[in-house]
Amino acid sequence: MLSLALAVLVLQAAPPATPPKQAAKPKVDSGPTAYDTAKLFFLAGDLSSAQEWVLRGLKREPKTCGPLNKLLAEYNFLANHVDEFTPEQARDFLELDRKISPTVRGKVTERAWTRFVAKPLALAQEQAKGDVPQALQLVKQVLFVDPKNAEAVALMAKLTQDAGR
């Protein structure tokens, strides 16, 4: 009788629980990618290290490191001649900087930025109080080099409005 009761209990018992599926192993973040590291070195002004890191990442990250490699090579070539830039070269240099790092300018870019944008814009703001045609000329030069400069666009609008009176 006891064995019969035991057999009934075993048959009525729930089927053996299947082991739960193992959860996927969480992806371990191994740190910044070669692309990110190259951009950090670019921002710091260490162009040779930036190029070294982008070359390291070409096999694992070809979609991001390939285009960055080309941009860094062009930028590095121009960076060796910053003091000899024409306005056209400065425009190209600033555009390369924006393509590499859209939100923050690189340390090497600051020299060209100061020479072709910051100083002429400050001078134009001073000239706007008295010599409007000279200020307009300076703002046009700034906009040639940096067409999206918000300060220069606003000053140009103000100067053209003042000149129209």
DSSP file (Angstrom, degrees, kcal/mol; ACC not computed):
  #  RESIDUE AA STRUCTURE BP1 BP2  ACC     N-H-->O    O-->H-N    N-H-->O    O-->H-N    TCO  KAPPA ALPHA  PHI   PSI    X-CA   Y-CA   Z-CA
    1    1 A M     >        0   0    0      0, 0.0     4,-2.5     0, 0.0     5,-0.2   0.000 360.0 360.0 360.0 -43.8    0.0    0.0    0.0
    2    2 A L  H  >  +     0   0    0      1,-0.2     4,-2.2     2,-0.2     5,-0.2   0.898 360.0  49.9 -62.9 -39.9    2.7    2.4    0.9
    3    3 A S  H  > S+     0   0    0      2,-0.2     4,-2.0     1,-0.2    -1,-0.2   0.850 109.5  52.6 -68.3 -32.8    4.5    1.7   -2.4
    4    4 A L  H  > S+     0   0    0      2,-0.2     4,-2.1     1,-0.2    -2,-0.2   0.913 109.9  47.8 -67.7 -42.0    1.2    2.3   -4.3
    5    5 A A  H  X S+     0   0    0     -4,-2.5     4,-2.3     1,-0.2    -2,-0.2   0.890 111.6  50.7 -65.0 -39.4    0.7    5.7   -2.5
    6    6 A L  H  X S+     0   0    0     -4,-2.2     4,-2.1    -5,-0.2    -1,-0.2   0.893 108.8  51.1 -65.7 -39.2    4.3    6.6   -3.3
    7    7 A A  H  X S+     0   0    0     -4,-2.0     4,-2.2     2,-0.2    -2,-0.2   0.894 109.9  50.1 -64.6 -40.2    3.8    5.7   -7.0
    8    8 A V  H  X S+     0   0    0     -4,-2.1     4,-2.1     1,-0.2    -2,-0.2   0.914 110.5  49.9 -64.7 -42.8    0.7    7.9   -7.1
    9    9 A L  H  X S+     0   0    0     -4,-2.3     4,-1.2     1,-0.2    -2,-0.2   0.899 110.5  49.5 -63.5 -40.3    2.5   10.8   -5.6
   10   10 A V  H  < S+     0   0    0     -4,-2.1    -1,-0.2     1,-0.2     3,-0.2   0.913 112.0  48.2 -65.6 -41.7    5.4   10.6   -8.0
   11   11 A L  H  < S+     0   0    0     -4,-2.2    -1,-0.2     1,-0.2    -2,-0.2   0.848 113.5  47.1 -68.4 -33.5    3.0   10.4  -11.0
   12   12 A Q  H  < S+     0   0    0     -4,-2.1    -1,-0.2    -5,-0.2    -2,-0.2   0.669  90.9 104.3 -81.4 -16.0    1.0   13.4   -9.7
   13   13 A A  S  < S-     0   0    0     -4,-1.2    -3,-0.0    -3,-0.2    -4,-0.0  -0.274  85.7 -93.4 -65.4 151.2    4.1   15.5   -9.0
   14   14 A A        -     0   0    0      1,-0.1     3,-0.1     3,-0.0    -1,-0.1  -0.280  51.0 -91.9 -61.7 148.4    5.0   18.2  -11.4
   15   15 A P        -     0   0    0      0, 0.0    -1,-0.1     0, 0.0     3,-0.1  -0.256  59.7 -79.7 -59.6 152.7    7.4   17.3  -14.1
   16   16 A P        -     0   0    0      0, 0.0     2,-0.1     0, 0.0    -3,-0.0  -0.275  54.8-106.4 -58.3 136.6   11.0   17.9  -13.2
   17   17 A A        -     0   0    0     -3,-0.1    -3,-0.0     1,-0.1     0, 0.0  -0.396  29.1-128.3 -66.0 133.1   11.8   21.6  -13.7
   18   18 A T        -     0   0    0     -2,-0.1     3,-0.1     1,-0.1    -1,-0.1  -0.618  34.3-100.7 -79.1 141.4   14.0   22.3  -16.7
   19   19 A P        -     0   0    0      0, 0.0    -1,-0.1     0, 0.0     3,-0.1  -0.363  45.7-102.7 -62.6 140.1   17.0   24.3  -15.8
   20   20 A P        -     0   0    0      0, 0.0     3,-0.1     0, 0.0     2,-0.0  -0.281  42.0 -96.7 -62.9 147.6   16.4   27.9  -16.7
   21   21 A K        -     0   0    0      1,-0.1     2,-0.3    -3,-0.1     3,-0.0  -0.374  45.4-105.6 -62.2 140.7   18.1   29.1  -19.8
   22   22 A Q        -     0   0    0     -3,-0.1    -1,-0.1     1,-0.1     3,-0.1  -0.515  35.6-118.0 -71.0 132.5   21.3   30.7  -19.1
   23   23 A A        -     0   0    0     -2,-0.3    -1,-0.1     1,-0.1     2,-0.0  -0.382  38.4 -93.1 -67.1 146.7   21.1   34.4  -19.4
   24   24 A A        -     0   0    0      1,-0.1    -1,-0.1    -2,-0.1     3,-0.1  -0.338  47.7-103.1 -60.0 140.1   23.3   35.9  -22.1
   25   25 A K        -     0   0    0      1,-0.1    -1,-0.1    -3,-0.1     3,-0.1  -0.444  41.9-107.0 -65.3 133.8   26.6   37.0  -20.6
   26   26 A P        -     0   0    0      0, 0.0     2,-0.4     0, 0.0    -1,-0.1  -0.353  37.1-104.9 -63.6 142.8   26.6   40.8  -20.2
   27   27 A K        -     0   0    0      1,-0.1     2,-0.6    -3,-0.1    -3,-0.0  -0.526  33.0-136.2 -70.2 125.0   28.8   42.5  -22.7
   28   28 A V        -     0   0    0     -2,-0.4     2,-0.7    -3,-0.1    -1,-0.1  -0.728  11.3-134.1 -86.7 124.0   31.9   43.6  -21.0
   29   29 A D        -     0   0    0     -2,-0.6    -1,-0.0     1,-0.1    -2,-0.0  -0.683  15.6-165.8 -79.6 117.3   32.9   47.1  -21.9
   30   30 A S        -     0   0    0     -2,-0.7    -1,-0.1     1,-0.3    -2,-0.0   0.294  46.5 -97.1 -90.4  11.8   36.6   46.9  -22.6
   31   31 A G  S    S-     0   0    0      0, 0.0    -1,-0.3     0, 0.0     0, 0.0  -0.566  71.6 -12.4 106.1-171.3   37.1   50.7  -22.6
   32   32 A P  S    S-     0   0    0      0, 0.0     2,-0.0     0, 0.0     0, 0.0  -0.294  70.3-117.4 -66.8 149.0   37.3   53.3  -25.3
   33   33 A T     >  -     0   0    0      1,-0.1     4,-2.5     4,-0.0     5,-0.2  -0.269  27.5-104.5 -77.6 169.7   37.6   52.1  -28.9
   34   34 A A  H  > S+     0   0    0      1,-0.2     4,-2.6     2,-0.2     5,-0.2   0.883 123.6  54.8 -61.9 -37.4   40.6   52.9  -31.1
   35   35 A Y  H  > S+     0   0    0      2,-0.2     4,-2.1     1,-0.2    -1,-0.2   0.942 110.2  44.7 -60.2 -49.5   38.4   55.5  -32.8
   36   36 A D  H  > S+     0   0    0      1,-0.2     4,-2.0     2,-0.2    -2,-0.2   0.897 113.7  50.2 -63.4 -40.8   37.5   57.2  -29.6
   37   37 A T  H  X S+     0   0    0     -4,-2.5     4,-2.3     1,-0.2    -1,-0.2   0.902 108.7  52.1 -65.2 -40.7   41.1   57.2  -28.4
   38   38 A A  H  X S+     0   0    0     -4,-2.6     4,-2.2     1,-0.2    -1,-0.2   0.907 109.3  50.2 -62.0 -41.3   42.3   58.6  -31.7
   39   39 A K  H  X S+     0   0    0     -4,-2.1     4,-2.5     2,-0.2    -1,-0.2   0.879 108.7  52.4 -65.3 -37.2   39.8   61.5  -31.4
   40   40 A L  H  X S+     0   0    0     -4,-2.0     4,-1.8     2,-0.2    -2,-0.2   0.921 110.2  47.3 -64.5 -42.7   40.9   62.2  -27.8
   41   41 A F  H  X>S+     0   0    0     -4,-2.3     5,-2.2     2,-0.2     4,-0.7   0.890 110.3  54.1 -65.0 -37.3   44.5   62.4  -28.9
   42   42 A F  H ><5S+     0   0    0     -4,-2.2     3,-1.2     1,-0.2    65,-0.5   0.944 108.3  48.5 -59.3 -48.1   43.4   64.7  -31.8
   43   43 A L  H 3<5S+     0   0    0     -4,-2.5    64,-1.2     1,-0.3    -1,-0.2   0.847 109.5  53.2 -62.2 -33.7   41.7   67.0  -29.4
   44   44 A A  H 3<5S-     0   0    0     -4,-1.8    -1,-0.3    -5,-0.2    -2,-0.2   0.602 118.0-112.8 -77.6 -11.0   44.8   67.1  -27.1
   45   45 A G  T <<5S+     0   0    0     -3,-1.2     2,-1.2    -4,-0.7    -3,-0.2   0.528  78.0 128.4  92.9   5.9   47.0   68.1  -30.1
   46   46 A D     >< +     0   0    0     -5,-2.2     4,-1.9     1,-0.2    -1,-0.2  -0.687  26.1 168.2 -96.0  82.1   48.9   64.8  -30.3
   47   47 A L  H  > S+     0   0    0     -2,-1.2     4,-2.4     1,-0.2     5,-0.2   0.829  70.3  56.3 -69.4 -33.6   48.4   64.1  -34.0
   48   48 A S  H  > S+     0   0    0      2,-0.2     4,-2.1     1,-0.2    -1,-0.2   0.914 110.4  45.1 -66.9 -40.1   51.0   61.3  -34.2
   49   49 A S  H  > S+     0   0    0      2,-0.2     4,-2.5     1,-0.2    -2,-0.2   0.872 110.9  54.7 -68.5 -36.3   49.3   59.3  -31.4
   50   50 A A  H  X S+     0   0    0     -4,-1.9     4,-2.1     1,-0.2    -2,-0.2   0.933 110.8  45.0 -61.4 -45.2   45.9   60.0  -33.0
   51   51 A Q  H  X S+     0   0    0     -4,-2.4     4,-2.1     1,-0.2    -2,-0.2   0.887 111.1  53.9 -67.2 -37.3   47.1   58.5  -36.3
   52   52 A E  H  X S+     0   0    0     -4,-2.1     4,-1.8     1,-0.2    -2,-0.2   0.926 110.8  46.0 -61.6 -44.6   48.7   55.6  -34.5
   53   53 A W  H  X S+     0   0    0     -4,-2.5     4,-1.6     1,-0.2    -1,-0.2   0.875 110.8  51.5 -68.1 -37.6   45.5   54.7  -32.7
   54   54 A V  H  < S+     0   0    0     -4,-2.1     4,-0.4     1,-0.2    -1,-0.2   0.873 109.3  51.2 -69.0 -34.0   43.4   55.0  -35.8
   55   55 A L  H >< S+     0   0    0     -4,-2.1     3,-0.8     1,-0.2     4,-0.3   0.870 107.3  54.0 -67.8 -36.0   45.8   52.7  -37.7
   56   56 A R  H >< S+     0   0    0     -4,-1.8     3,-0.5     1,-0.2     4,-0.4   0.857 109.8  48.5 -62.3 -34.9   45.5   50.2  -34.8
   57   57 A G  T 3X S+     0   0    0     -4,-1.6     4,-3.1     1,-0.2     8,-0.3   0.483  81.5  95.7 -87.8  -1.9   41.7   50.3  -35.2
   58   58 A L  T <4 S+     0   0    0     -3,-0.8    -1,-0.2    -4,-0.4     8,-0.1   0.845  87.8  45.3 -59.9 -35.1   41.5   49.8  -39.0
   59   59 A K  T <4 S+     0   0    0     -3,-0.5    -1,-0.2    -4,-0.3    -2,-0.1   0.926 123.1  32.6 -75.1 -44.0   41.0   46.0  -38.7
   60   60 A R  T  4 S+     0   0    0     -4,-0.4    -2,-0.2     1,-0.2    -1,-0.1   0.799 133.5  27.0 -84.1 -29.1   38.4   46.0  -35.9
   61   61 A E    >X  +     0   0    0     -4,-3.1     4,-3.0    -7,-0.1     3,-0.6  -0.445  67.6 151.5-130.7  59.4   36.6   49.2  -36.8
   62   62 A P  H 3> S+     0   0    0      0, 0.0     4,-1.4     0, 0.0    -1,-0.1   0.828  71.1  58.1 -65.3 -30.4   37.1   49.8  -40.5
   63   63 A K  H 34 S+     0   0    0      1,-0.2    -2,-0.1     2,-0.2    -5,-0.1   0.837 120.9  25.5 -70.2 -31.3   33.9   51.7  -41.0
   64   64 A T  H <> S+     0   0    0     -3,-0.6     4,-1.4    -7,-0.2    -1,-0.2   0.832 125.0  46.3 -98.1 -40.4   34.8   54.4  -38.4
   65   65 A C  H  X S+     0   0    0     -4,-3.0     4,-2.4    -8,-0.3     5,-0.2   0.809 103.9  63.1 -76.2 -29.3   38.6   54.3  -38.5
   66   66 A G  H  X S+     0   0    0     -4,-1.4     4,-1.6    -5,-0.4    -1,-0.2   0.972 109.3  37.6 -60.1 -56.6   39.0   54.3  -42.3
   67   67 A P  H  > S+     0   0    0      0, 0.0     4,-2.3     0, 0.0    -1,-0.2   0.885 116.6  53.5 -63.2 -37.0   37.4   57.7  -42.9
   68   68 A L  H  X S+     0   0    0     -4,-1.4     4,-2.8     1,-0.2     5,-0.2   0.876 104.6  55.9 -65.1 -35.7   39.0   59.1  -39.7
   69   69 A N  H  X S+     0   0    0     -4,-2.4     4,-2.1     2,-0.2    -1,-0.2   0.922 108.7  46.9 -60.2 -44.9   42.4   58.0  -41.0
   70   70 A K  H  X S+     0   0    0     -4,-1.6     4,-2.1     2,-0.2    -2,-0.2   0.925 113.7  47.7 -64.0 -45.0   42.0   59.9  -44.2
   71   71 A L  H  X S+     0   0    0     -4,-2.3     4,-2.7     1,-0.2    -2,-0.2   0.909 112.0  49.6 -63.5 -42.3   40.8   63.0  -42.4
   72   72 A L  H  X S+     0   0    0     -4,-2.8     4,-2.9     2,-0.2    -1,-0.2   0.877 109.0  52.6 -65.4 -36.6   43.7   62.9  -39.9
   73   73 A A  H  X S+     0   0    0     -4,-2.1     4,-2.0    -5,-0.2    -1,-0.2   0.933 113.0  43.6 -64.7 -44.9   46.2   62.5  -42.7
   74   74 A E  H  X S+     0   0    0     -4,-2.1     4,-2.2     2,-0.2    -2,-0.2   0.924 115.9  48.4 -64.3 -44.1   44.9   65.6  -44.5
   75   75 A Y  H  X S+     0   0    0     -4,-2.7     4,-2.6     1,-0.2    -2,-0.2   0.922 110.4  50.8 -62.1 -45.6   44.7   67.5  -41.2
   76   76 A N  H  X S+     0   0    0     -4,-2.9     4,-1.0     1,-0.2    -1,-0.2   0.886 108.7  52.2 -61.7 -39.9   48.2   66.5  -40.2
   77   77 A F  H >< S+     0   0    0     -4,-2.0     3,-0.6     1,-0.2    -1,-0.2   0.939 114.6  41.7 -61.7 -46.2   49.6   67.6  -43.5
   78   78 A L  H >< S+     0   0    0     -4,-2.2     3,-2.2     1,-0.2    -2,-0.2   0.841 104.2  66.9 -69.6 -32.6   47.9   71.1  -43.2
   79   79 A A  H >< S+     0   0    0     -4,-2.6     3,-1.0     1,-0.3    -1,-0.2   0.771  90.7  64.0 -62.0 -25.5   48.8   71.4  -39.5
   80   80 A N  T << S+     0   0    0     -4,-1.0    -1,-0.3    -3,-0.6    -2,-0.2   0.594 108.9  40.3 -73.2  -8.4   52.5   71.6  -40.4
   81   81 A H  T X  S+     0   0    0     -3,-2.2     3,-1.7    -4,-0.1     4,-0.3   0.039  71.3 126.3-127.9  26.1   51.8   74.9  -42.3
   82   82 A V  G X  S+     0   0    0     -3,-1.0     3,-1.3     1,-0.3    -2,-0.1   0.862  74.3  54.5 -56.1 -39.7   49.3   76.7  -40.0
   83   83 A D  G 3  S+     0   0    0      1,-0.3    -1,-0.3    -4,-0.2    -2,-0.1   0.654 109.8  47.9 -72.0 -13.9   51.5   79.8  -39.8
   84   84 A E  G <  S+     0   0    0     -3,-1.7    -1,-0.3     2,-0.0    -2,-0.2   0.259  84.0 138.0-107.7  10.5   51.6   80.1  -43.6
   85   85 A F    <   -     0   0    0     -3,-1.3    -3,-0.1    -4,-0.3    -7,-0.0  -0.193  42.6-148.3 -62.3 145.1   47.8   79.6  -44.3
   86   86 A T     >  -     0   0    0      1,-0.0     4,-2.4     0, 0.0     5,-0.2  -0.617  39.4 -99.5 -92.7 167.0   45.8   81.6  -46.8
   87   87 A P  H  > S+     0   0    0      0, 0.0     4,-2.3     0, 0.0     5,-0.1   0.872 125.6  54.0 -57.0 -35.8   42.2   82.2  -45.9
   88   88 A E  H  > S+     0   0    0      2,-0.2     4,-2.2     1,-0.2     5,-0.2   0.923 109.8  46.2 -65.0 -43.1   41.2   79.3  -48.2
   89   89 A Q  H  > S+     0   0    0      1,-0.2     4,-2.6     2,-0.2    -1,-0.2   0.882 111.0  52.8 -66.7 -37.7   43.5   76.9  -46.5
   90   90 A A  H  X S+     0   0    0     -4,-2.4     4,-2.6     2,-0.2     5,-0.2   0.908 108.3  51.0 -63.6 -41.0   42.3   78.1  -43.1
   91   91 A R  H  X S+     0   0    0     -4,-2.3     4,-2.1     2,-0.2    -2,-0.2   0.933 112.4  46.1 -60.7 -46.4   38.7   77.4  -44.2
   92   92 A D  H  X S+     0   0    0     -4,-2.2     4,-2.3     2,-0.2    -2,-0.2   0.895 112.4  51.4 -63.1 -40.3   39.6   73.9  -45.3
   93   93 A F  H  X S+     0   0    0     -4,-2.6     4,-2.1     2,-0.2    -2,-0.2   0.916 110.7  47.0 -64.0 -45.2   41.6   73.3  -42.1
   94   94 A L  H  X S+     0   0    0     -4,-2.6     4,-2.1     1,-0.2    -1,-0.2   0.862 111.0  53.0 -65.9 -35.5   38.6   74.4  -39.9
   95   95 A E  H  X S+     0   0    0     -4,-2.1     4,-2.0    -5,-0.2    -2,-0.2   0.905 108.2  49.9 -66.6 -41.3   36.3   72.2  -41.9
   96   96 A L  H  X S+     0   0    0     -4,-2.3     4,-2.2     1,-0.2     5,-0.2   0.913 108.9  53.0 -61.2 -41.9   38.5   69.2  -41.4
   97   97 A D  H  X S+     0   0    0     -4,-2.1     4,-2.9     1,-0.2    -2,-0.2   0.917 109.1  49.1 -59.3 -44.0   38.5   69.9  -37.7
   98   98 A R  H  < S+     0   0    0     -4,-2.1    -1,-0.2     1,-0.2    -2,-0.2   0.850 109.7  51.7 -65.7 -34.5   34.7   70.0  -37.7
   99   99 A K  H  < S+     0   0    0     -4,-2.0    -1,-0.2     1,-0.2    -2,-0.2   0.876 114.9  42.2 -69.7 -36.0   34.6   66.7  -39.6
  100  100 A I  H  < S+     0   0    0     -4,-2.2    -2,-0.2     1,-0.3    -1,-0.2   0.925 137.3  10.0 -75.6 -45.3   36.9   65.0  -37.1
  101  101 A S     <  -     0   0    0     -4,-2.9    -1,-0.3    -5,-0.2    -2,-0.2  -0.812  66.8-173.8-138.4  94.4   35.3   66.6  -34.0
  102  102 A P  S    S+     0   0    0      0, 0.0    -1,-0.1     0, 0.0     3,-0.1   0.747  83.1  35.4 -63.6 -25.8   32.0   68.4  -34.6
  103  103 A T  S    S+     0   0    0      1,-0.2     2,-0.4    -5,-0.0    -5,-0.1   0.777 117.0  39.9-102.8 -28.3   31.6   69.8  -31.1
  104  104 A V  S    S-     0   0    0     -7,-0.1    -1,-0.2    -6,-0.1     2,-0.2  -0.977  75.4-127.3-128.3 134.0   35.0   70.7  -29.8
  105  105 A R        -     0   0    0     -2,-0.4     2,-0.1    -3,-0.1    -7,-0.0  -0.522  30.7-112.9 -76.5 144.8   37.9   72.2  -31.7
  106  106 A G     >  -     0   0    0     -2,-0.2     4,-0.9     1,-0.1     3,-0.2  -0.354  23.8-114.0 -71.8 157.7   41.3   70.5  -31.6
  107  107 A K  T >4 S+     0   0    0    -64,-1.2     3,-0.6   -65,-0.5     4,-0.4   0.877 116.7  51.6 -61.8 -39.6   44.2   72.1  -29.8
  108  108 A V  T >> S+     0   0    0    -66,-0.4     3,-0.8     1,-0.2     4,-0.6   0.831 103.5  59.8 -67.9 -31.2   46.2   72.5  -33.0
  109  109 A T  H 3> S+     0   0    0      1,-0.2     4,-2.7    -3,-0.2     3,-0.3   0.765  85.9  78.0 -68.1 -25.5   43.2   74.2  -34.7
  110  110 A E  H <X S+     0   0    0     -4,-0.9     4,-2.8    -3,-0.6    -1,-0.2   0.836  88.0  56.7 -56.9 -35.3   43.1   77.0  -32.1
  111  111 A R  H <> S+     0   0    0     -3,-0.8     4,-2.1    -4,-0.4    -1,-0.2   0.944 112.2  40.4 -63.2 -46.8   46.1   78.8  -33.8
  112  112 A A  H  X S+     0   0    0     -4,-0.6     4,-2.7    -3,-0.3     5,-0.3   0.900 114.8  53.5 -67.5 -40.0   44.3   79.0  -37.1
  113  113 A W  H  X>S+     0   0    0     -4,-2.7     5,-2.3     1,-0.2     4,-2.2   0.921 110.7  46.3 -60.2 -45.7   41.0   79.9  -35.3
  114  114 A T  I  <>S+     0   0    0     -4,-2.8     5,-2.5     3,-0.2    -1,-0.2   0.929 116.6  44.2 -63.6 -45.5   42.6   82.7  -33.4
  115  115 A R  I  <5S+     0   0    0     -4,-2.1    -2,-0.2    -5,-0.2    -1,-0.2   0.897 126.3  27.1 -68.7 -42.0   44.3   84.2  -36.4
  116  116 A F  I  <5S+     0   0    0     -4,-2.7    29,-0.2    -5,-0.2    -2,-0.2   0.619 136.1  15.1-101.9 -14.3   41.5   83.9  -39.0
  117  117 A V  I  X5S+     0   0    0     -4,-2.2     4,-2.1    -5,-0.3     5,-0.2   0.705 120.2  44.7-124.0 -58.0   38.3   84.1  -36.8
  118  118 A A  I  ><S+     0   0    0     -5,-2.3     4,-2.3     2,-0.2     5,-0.2   0.936 116.5  41.8 -64.2 -50.9   38.7   85.3  -33.2
  119  119 A K  H  ><S+     0   0    0     -5,-2.5     4,-2.4    -6,-0.2     5,-0.2   0.945 117.1  45.9 -66.1 -48.1   41.0   88.3  -33.8
  120  120 A P  H  > S+     0   0    0      0, 0.0     4,-2.4     0, 0.0    -1,-0.2   0.879 113.6  51.1 -62.2 -34.6   39.3   89.7  -36.9
  121  121 A L  H  X S+     0   0    0     -4,-2.1     4,-2.1     2,-0.2    -2,-0.2   0.910 110.3  47.8 -68.5 -41.2   35.9   89.3  -35.3
  122  122 A A  H  X S+     0   0    0     -4,-2.3     4,-1.7    -5,-0.2    -1,-0.2   0.909 113.2  48.8 -63.6 -41.5   37.0   91.1  -32.2
  123  123 A L  H  X S+     0   0    0     -4,-2.4     4,-2.7     1,-0.2    -2,-0.2   0.890 109.5  52.5 -64.9 -39.2   38.5   93.9  -34.4
  124  124 A A  H  X S+     0   0    0     -4,-2.4     4,-1.7     1,-0.2    -1,-0.2   0.885 106.6  53.0 -64.1 -38.8   35.2   94.0  -36.4
  125  125 A Q  H  < S+     0   0    0     -4,-2.1     4,-0.4     2,-0.2    -1,-0.2   0.873 111.6  46.0 -65.3 -36.1   33.2   94.4  -33.2
  126  126 A E  H >< S+     0   0    0     -4,-1.7     3,-1.2     1,-0.2     4,-0.3   0.924 113.3  49.0 -68.7 -44.5   35.5   97.4  -32.2
  127  127 A Q  H >X S+     0   0    0     -4,-2.7     3,-1.6     1,-0.2     4,-1.2   0.749  94.5  75.7 -67.0 -24.3   35.2   98.9  -35.7
  128  128 A A  T 3< S+     0   0    0     -4,-1.7    -1,-0.2     1,-0.3    -2,-0.2   0.744  87.6  61.2 -61.6 -23.1   31.4   98.5  -35.7
  129  129 A K  T <4 S-     0   0    0     -3,-1.2    -1,-0.3    -4,-0.4    -2,-0.2   0.743 129.8  -3.1 -76.1 -23.0   31.2  101.5  -33.3
  130  130 A G  T <4 S+     0   0    0     -3,-1.6     2,-1.0    -4,-0.3    -2,-0.2   0.640 128.3  46.8-134.3 -54.4   32.8  103.9  -35.8
  131  131 A D     X  +     0   0    0     -4,-1.2     4,-2.2     1,-0.2     5,-0.2  -0.707  56.8 172.0-104.2  82.4   34.0  102.5  -39.1
  132  132 A V  H  > S+     0   0    0     -2,-1.0     4,-2.7     1,-0.2     5,-0.2   0.885  75.5  53.7 -62.4 -42.6   31.2  100.4  -40.4
  133  133 A P  H  > S+     0   0    0      0, 0.0     4,-2.0     0, 0.0    -1,-0.2   0.907 111.2  46.5 -60.8 -39.1   32.6   99.7  -43.8
  134  134 A Q  H  > S+     0   0    0      2,-0.2     4,-2.1     1,-0.2    -2,-0.2   0.902 112.3  50.6 -66.4 -40.7   35.8   98.4  -42.3
  135  135 A A  H  X S+     0   0    0     -4,-2.2     4,-2.4    -8,-0.3    -1,-0.2   0.902 108.9  51.9 -63.4 -41.0   33.9   96.3  -39.8
  136  136 A L  H  X S+     0   0    0     -4,-2.7     4,-2.3     1,-0.2    -1,-0.2   0.907 108.3  51.5 -61.1 -41.8   31.8   94.8  -42.7
  137  137 A Q  H  X S+     0   0    0     -4,-2.0     4,-1.8     1,-0.2    -1,-0.2   0.912 110.7  47.9 -61.6 -43.5   35.0   93.9  -44.5
  138  138 A L  H  X S+     0   0    0     -4,-2.1     4,-2.2     1,-0.2    -1,-0.2   0.899 111.0  50.4 -65.4 -40.9   36.4   92.1  -41.5
  139  139 A V  H  X S+     0   0    0     -4,-2.4     4,-2.7     1,-0.2    -1,-0.2   0.885 107.9  53.7 -66.0 -37.5   33.2   90.2  -40.9
  140  140 A K  H  X S+     0   0    0     -4,-2.3     4,-1.7     2,-0.2    -1,-0.2   0.897 108.0  50.7 -62.8 -39.0   33.1   89.1  -44.5
  141  141 A Q  H  X S+     0   0    0     -4,-1.8     4,-1.7     2,-0.2    -2,-0.2   0.917 111.2  47.9 -63.4 -42.8   36.6   87.7  -44.1
  142  142 A V  H  X S+     0   0    0     -4,-2.2     4,-3.2     1,-0.2    -2,-0.2   0.925 111.5  49.8 -63.3 -44.8   35.6   85.8  -41.0
  143  143 A L  H  < S+     0   0    0     -4,-2.7    -1,-0.2     1,-0.2    -2,-0.2   0.780 105.8  57.4 -67.8 -26.4   32.5   84.4  -42.8
  144  144 A F  H  < S+     0   0    0     -4,-1.7    -1,-0.2    -5,-0.2    -2,-0.2   0.920 115.8  35.5 -66.0 -42.9   34.6   83.3  -45.7
  145  145 A V  H  < S+     0   0    0     -4,-1.7    -2,-0.2     1,-0.3    -1,-0.2   0.880 137.1  20.3 -78.6 -39.4   36.8   81.2  -43.3
  146  146 A D    ><  +     0   0    0     -4,-3.2     3,-1.8    -5,-0.2    -1,-0.3  -0.714  66.9 177.2-133.3  81.5   34.0   80.2  -41.0
  147  147 A P  T 3  S+     0   0    0      0, 0.0    -1,-0.1     0, 0.0    -4,-0.1   0.697  80.2  52.3 -62.6 -20.6   30.6   80.5  -42.8
  148  148 A K  T 3  S+     0   0    0      4,-0.0     2,-0.5     5,-0.0    -5,-0.1   0.272  72.0 132.9 -99.8  11.8   28.6   79.1  -39.8
  149  149 A N    <>  -     0   0    0     -3,-1.8     4,-2.3     1,-0.2     5,-0.2  -0.507  44.2-157.9 -69.0 114.7   30.0   81.4  -37.2
  150  150 A A  H  > S+     0   0    0     -2,-0.5     4,-2.4     1,-0.2     5,-0.2   0.877  88.9  51.9 -64.2 -40.3   27.0   82.6  -35.2
  151  151 A E  H  > S+     0   0    0      1,-0.2     4,-2.5     2,-0.2    -1,-0.2   0.921 111.7  46.5 -63.2 -43.5   28.7   85.7  -33.8
  152  152 A A  H  > S+     0   0    0      2,-0.2     4,-2.6     1,-0.2    -2,-0.2   0.890 111.6  51.1 -67.3 -39.6   29.8   86.8  -37.3
  153  153 A V  H  X S+     0   0    0     -4,-2.3     4,-2.2     2,-0.2    -2,-0.2   0.928 112.6  46.4 -63.2 -44.4   26.4   86.2  -38.8
  154  154 A A  H  X S+     0   0    0     -4,-2.4     4,-2.2     2,-0.2    -2,-0.2   0.906 113.6  48.3 -64.7 -41.9   24.7   88.2  -36.1
  155  155 A L  H  X S+     0   0    0     -4,-2.5     4,-2.9     2,-0.2     5,-0.2   0.891 109.8  52.8 -66.7 -38.2   27.3   91.0  -36.4
  156  156 A M  H  X S+     0   0    0     -4,-2.6     4,-2.7     2,-0.2     5,-0.3   0.921 109.6  48.6 -61.7 -43.8   26.9   91.0  -40.2
  157  157 A A  H  X S+     0   0    0     -4,-2.2     4,-1.8     1,-0.2    -2,-0.2   0.917 113.5  47.0 -62.3 -43.0   23.1   91.4  -39.8
  158  158 A K  H  X S+     0   0    0     -4,-2.2     4,-2.5     2,-0.2    -2,-0.2   0.919 113.9  47.5 -64.7 -44.0   23.6   94.3  -37.3
  159  159 A L  H  X S+     0   0    0     -4,-2.9     4,-2.8     2,-0.2    -2,-0.2   0.900 111.7  48.8 -67.7 -40.8   26.1   96.0  -39.5
  160  160 A T  H  X S+     0   0    0     -4,-2.7     4,-1.4     2,-0.2    -1,-0.2   0.866 112.4  49.8 -67.9 -33.4   24.1   95.7  -42.7
  161  161 A Q  H  X S+     0   0    0     -4,-1.8     4,-0.5    -5,-0.3    -2,-0.2   0.918 113.3  45.8 -67.9 -42.8   21.0   97.1  -40.8
  162  162 A D  H >< S+     0   0    0     -4,-2.5     3,-0.9     1,-0.2    -2,-0.2   0.882 111.7  51.7 -66.4 -37.9   23.1  100.0  -39.5
  163  163 A A  H 3< S+     0   0    0     -4,-2.8    -1,-0.2     1,-0.2    -2,-0.2   0.799 103.8  59.6 -69.5 -27.3   24.6  100.7  -42.9
  164  164 A G  H 3<        0   0    0     -4,-1.4    -1,-0.2     1,-0.2    -2,-0.2   0.639 360.0 360.0 -75.9 -14.0   21.1  100.7  -44.4
  165  165 A R    <<        0   0    0     -3,-0.9    -1,-0.2    -4,-0.5    -2,-0.1   0.472 360.0 360.0 -76.9 360.0   20.0  103.6  -42.2
